[in-house]
Amino acid sequence: MKKTQITEFKQKIKQMDQIVTSNIDEFKKIITDIKTKHDVKVISYFTYSLDISHNKEQENLLIGTYHIRNLGNKPVTNPYICIKLPQNSPFTFSGKIINNKNKILMSAPGAWERINAEASSQEFWLKPVNVQLLLPSETITFQNFQLKWIALDSYSGSIMGFTYCDEFKEGKPAINQISISGNINL
């Protein structure tokens, strides 16, 4: 082999090396993009305000909202929530909730349907009416629910929230809880 042929051969090997390296880098980028595109990230959290009476036997009020935010790059399908009150608490829960008795409100904007037994006063399983998809960067909210209680005795409890969907069948807890406590001096 002549020296020029060897040089040309080395240059072709170098070019092939660059092409292979470039292809590997492109494959890595495609794989990373695929992983990112199918990433499902959901957070949920409470916001609320309180009106607390410091007098025995006067009503106390919490007005809250439960937010579900899709931070991922993939839609979240069939979202629903569970809001759980503590056992033996004085709290009464209400909100824009549709149950078997008031199906007329199904078209009400922002309404949520209760999907567990109404006899349960501790767990409220709710799904948004007419919402099956939560698109990336979207938020849905269960707005302006109310907790009311009269403090006959000292009280305390934490209200917990959990978000469920087809992608998270085991549920994801809210990033915060609502903790309420008060002492009644007799």
Buried (B, 14 or more C-beta within 10 A) or exposed (E): EEEEEEEEEEEEEEEEEEEEEEEEEEEEEEEEEEEEEEEBBBBBBBEBEEEEBEEEEEEBEBBBBBBBBBEBBBBBEBBBBBBBBBEEBBBEBEBBBBEEEEEEBEEEEBBBBBEEEEEEEEBBBBBBBEBEEBEBEEEBBBBEBBBBBEBEEEBEBEBBBBBBBEBBEEBBEBEEBBEBEBEEEE
